[in-house]
Amino acid sequence: MNIIVIGATSGIGRAVAEIYMSRGHRVGITGRRANLLEEIAGCHQDCEVFVKPFDVSADTASDSLAELVEDMGGVDICLYSSGYGHTNTSLEPSLELGQVDVNAKGFVRCAVWLFNYWAVNGLKGHLAVISSVASILPLGVCPAYSATKKFEAFYLETLRQLAVIRKADIGFTAIKPGFVDTDFIHGRHFPMTIRRDRAAGQIVKAIARKRKSVVINRRWALLGMLMKLIPRPVWNWGGRFFRPYTDMF
Ligand SMILES: NC(=O)c1ccc[n+]([C@@H]2O[C@H](COP(=O)([O-])OP(=O)(O)OC[C@H]3O[C@@H](n4cnc5c(N)ncnc54)[C@H](OP(=O)(O)O)[C@@H]3O)[C@@H](O)[C@H]2O)c1
């Protein structure tokens, strides 16, 4: 199978890409840090790895994605893992807008190109995105992060209905991890932090099973269900308990 991981230089994306490589799939890897992509490819010379460095926030990102798909001779599955987050209680505009550029606009650039590629050519495809448990309820300590993670998951829902309208054979998976031990959390230890290789294994399984939405892992799924039961005014009032956590990531 041909699989692309957008944002494979580190963290969850890299761990997922390495699972697919170890299973002998043809894997396309992207991210801005070209040296890391070459390093990953160098460690997996026993399988076909296609390297394409690009910045998802650039207007040319979809052209780069198109070139990668052409180099690979097609794509069956794509995981969008590019993203970052910042707590930002002072609402520094550049921090807010930067997250919108990568988590929302970059995702849309890649998602629309892939959707049209599969739909127009009558091909089967699967698109997955790493959203977050931060999408379950609005988090005031990180407004753009929480909102863009909700956007990613909700955008997939809209594409799912569009696929029905356009009679396209495309599957979608929104993945919502809790804390995972990647550069994202800067070496800090939060309760219920998941090892990245374990998270990656569960993500690969969820995509194979064509799950529509999955919280990683079970404990976070349970917490997520409980969070959803909290009435919104109570949740907002509870914001005072987040005051010590204004620089979580
Ligand atoms: N770790 C957690 O606790 C956690 C929890 C929930 C959700 N998530 C989500 O998981 C995803 C992956 O994060 P991670 O935890 O694996 O952290 P990470 O190790 O920092 O990985 C982030 C990835 O995004 C790529 N990226 C960032 N900006 C980019 C840009 N402008 N263009 C292209 N690629 C870009 C990075 O590649 P380059 O820097 O090389 O471009 C890197 O490969 C993120 O969307 C994050 O929101 C993480």
The ligand as a Tripos MOL2 file, in Angstrom:
@<TRIPOS>MOLECULE
LIG
   48    52     1     0     0
SMALL
NO_CHARGES

@<TRIPOS>ATOM
      1 N1          2.0560   15.1170   21.8860 N.am      1 LIG1
      2 C1          0.8640   15.3320   22.3970 C.2       1 LIG1
      3 O1          0.6570   15.3360   23.6320 O.2       1 LIG1
      4 C2         -0.3010   15.5490   21.4550 C.ar      1 LIG1
      5 C3         -1.5930   15.3810   21.9610 C.ar      1 LIG1
      6 C4         -2.6870   15.5680   21.1220 C.ar      1 LIG1
      7 C5         -2.4780   15.9100   19.7980 C.ar      1 LIG1
      8 N2         -1.2120   16.0830   19.3350 N.ar      1 LIG1
      9 C6         -1.0430   16.4630   17.9290 C.3       1 LIG1
     10 O2         -0.2230   15.5390   17.2670 O.3       1 LIG1
     11 C7          0.3530   16.1490   16.1140 C.3       1 LIG1
     12 C8          1.8140   15.7600   16.0530 C.3       1 LIG1
     13 O3          2.4970   16.3480   17.1560 O.3       1 LIG1
     14 P1          3.6000   15.5630   17.9770 P.3       1 LIG1
     15 O4          3.1050   15.3800   19.3450 O.co2     1 LIG1
     16 O5          4.0470   14.3830   17.2210 O.co2     1 LIG1
     17 O6          4.7380   16.6850   18.0730 O.3       1 LIG1
     18 P2          6.0530   16.9300   17.2250 P.3       1 LIG1
     19 O7          7.0570   15.8800   17.5020 O.co2     1 LIG1
     20 O8          6.4250   18.3420   17.5200 O.co2     1 LIG1
     21 O9          5.6010   16.7770   15.6860 O.3       1 LIG1
     22 C9          5.0330   17.8240   14.9680 C.3       1 LIG1
     23 C10         5.1960   17.5310   13.4960 C.3       1 LIG1
     24 O10         4.5320   18.5880   12.7750 O.3       1 LIG1
     25 C11         5.4160   19.0400   11.7630 C.3       1 LIG1
     26 N3          5.1600   20.4410   11.4600 N.ar      1 LIG1
     27 C12         5.0220   21.4710   12.3270 C.ar      1 LIG1
     28 N4          4.8800   22.6250   11.6550 N.ar      1 LIG1
     29 C13         4.9050   22.3080   10.3200 C.ar      1 LIG1
     30 C14         4.8290   23.0470    9.1260 C.ar      1 LIG1
     31 N5          4.6730   24.3790    9.1350 N.pl3     1 LIG1
     32 N6          4.9020   22.3850    7.9330 N.ar      1 LIG1
     33 C15         5.0510   21.0440    7.9060 C.ar      1 LIG1
     34 N7          5.1270   20.2770    9.0200 N.ar      1 LIG1
     35 C16         5.0760   20.9060   10.2020 C.ar      1 LIG1
     36 C17         6.8130   18.8470   12.3570 C.3       1 LIG1
     37 O11         7.7570   18.7760   11.3070 O.3       1 LIG1
     38 P3          8.8360   19.9320   10.9820 P.3       1 LIG1
     39 O12         9.1020   20.6820   12.2630 O.co2     1 LIG1
     40 O13        10.0190   19.1870   10.4720 O.co2     1 LIG1
     41 O14         8.1890   20.7630    9.9470 O.co2     1 LIG1
     42 C18         6.6480   17.5170   13.0670 C.3       1 LIG1
     43 O15         6.8760   16.4640   12.1680 O.3       1 LIG1
     44 C19         0.1010   17.6500   16.2710 C.3       1 LIG1
     45 O16        -0.9270   18.0290   15.4110 O.3       1 LIG1
     46 C20        -0.3610   17.8040   17.7070 C.3       1 LIG1
     47 O17        -1.2720   18.8550   17.8380 O.3       1 LIG1
     48 C21        -0.1230   15.9010   20.1170 C.ar      1 LIG1
@<TRIPOS>BOND
     1     1     2 1
     2     2     3 2
     3     2     4 1
     4     4     5 ar
     5     4    48 ar
     6     5     6 ar
     7     6     7 ar
     8     7     8 ar
     9     8     9 1
    10     8    48 ar
    11     9    10 1
    12     9    46 1
    13    10    11 1
    14    11    12 1
    15    11    44 1
    16    12    13 1
    17    13    14 1
    18    14    15 2
    19    14    16 1
    20    14    17 1
    21    17    18 1
    22    18    19 2
    23    18    20 1
    24    18    21 1
    25    21    22 1
    26    22    23 1
    27    23    24 1
    28    23    42 1
    29    24    25 1
    30    25    26 1
    31    25    36 1
    32    26    27 ar
    33    26    35 ar
    34    27    28 ar
    35    28    29 ar
    36    29    30 ar
    37    29    35 ar
    38    30    31 1
    39    30    32 ar
    40    32    33 ar
    41    33    34 ar
    42    34    35 ar
    43    36    37 1
    44    36    42 1
    45    37    38 1
    46    38    39 2
    47    38    40 1
    48    38    41 1
    49    42    43 1
    50    44    45 1
    51    44    46 1
    52    46    47 1
@<TRIPOS>SUBSTRUCTURE
     1 LIG1         1 GROUP 0 **** ****
